[in-house]
Amino acid sequence: MKYWKYIVLIMCIIYSCKKEKKIPNQILEIPVNVDVIRFDRKLAATTEVSLPVLKADYPYFFPAQYPDSIWTAKLTDTLQLEILSEVDKVFTDFEKEREEIRLFYKHWLHYFPNTAPMPKVVTMISEVDYQNRIILADTLVLVALDSYLGESHKFYEGMDRYIAAQLDPVYLLSDLADAFIAAKVPPPKERTFLSQMTYYGKKLYLKDLLLPWRDDPEKIKYTREELDWARANEDPIWRYFIERELLYSTDKGLVPRFLNDAPFSKFRLELDSESPGRIGQYMGWQIVRAFMENNDVEVHQMLTLSGRDIFMRSKFKPKK
C-alpha cells in the first residue's frame, strides 16, 4: 500500500506540471533514494530514560560540552513542547515533501552527475532560527520545520512581514535547492552591481532547471502579485538602472537597496512601496535567462562566466 501511495504522490507532482514543463524520462529514470529522518518526532517521544539512546544515534545534535541536565530540562521545556506540537500539526505527513525532494535530487544528479551520494534529510526544530532554516552538511541536510509553519503563524508575530512571508511550507523545497546551489555558483570576482545581479540570476536560473515543476513565485519567493509587478515594470526598472549608470557602479549601497531581503526595493521614488524587495535579483534572473536562450552554452560554462560577459552576450531586452 505504501508503494502505491508514493507512486500516486510522484505522479501528482509530475502531472501538475504544465505541458511545457514536462520532465524528461531520462531524468525521471535516475535512481534516487531519499532517506528522511523525523528527528523532531523522535525528540518529542524521548524521555529522560531514552535520552542516552537519542544522543548516541544523533550526536551532532548534542554538543559534548553541554551536560545531560541541559538536554533533560529541554525535554519538559514548555516552549520546546509547543514548537514540537505545532510542527506536528503542519507536517503530519512529510511524504509530499519527500517525493519532491526526490524529484529535485534526480534533477541535481542529471546536471551534476559527479555528486557524492545525496544526503539524508533530517527534520528538526531550531526555536525559529529562520536564518538557518536549511543546513547542508556533507551527508546530511537539516531542515528546521519550525521555520515553515506559514506566514500568519503565532510564532512569527512581531516579525517583519516580508520575513514571515517566506516562512511557508511552499518555500521549503526552494530553500533546500538554494543550499545545494550555493556550492555551485562562485561569488562574482567583480564588485559591480551588474555582477551582483547576474550572480543571483545564475542561482535562480539553476532553479529553472532543478525545479521545473515549480512556478516562478516559488523560486524567487515572491507572491504572484509581486512577480506580476516585476514583470509589468521591467522596462522602467531597466531604464532607471541605465539612466543612473548603475550597472557598472561599485557602490555598496546598491546591495541593500536592490539585492537584499527587504519589504520593497529602494528606487527613492513614490512607487517604492509598490515594489517587491530584491528587484535586482529578479532582473539578473532575466538577463541570465536571455543569455541561455540566445547562446549555445552548457550550464556549467555559464556558471563560470563574468556578469559583464553574460550581459554583453545576452541580447537582453526588458519586457514592455
Secondary structure by P-SEA (a helix, b strand, c coil): caaaaaaaaaaaaaaaccccccccccccccbbbbbbbaaaaaaaaccccaaaaaaaaccccccccccaaaaaaaaacaaaaaaaaaaaaacccaaaaaaaaaaaaaaaaaaccccccbbbbbbbbccccccccccccccbbbbcccccccccccccccccaaaaaaccccaaaaaaaaaaacccccccccccaaaaaaaaaaaaaaaaaacccccccccccccaaaaaaaaacaaaaaaaaaaacccccccccccccccccccccccccccccccccaaaaaaaaaaaaaaaaaccccaaaaaaccaaaaaaaccccccc
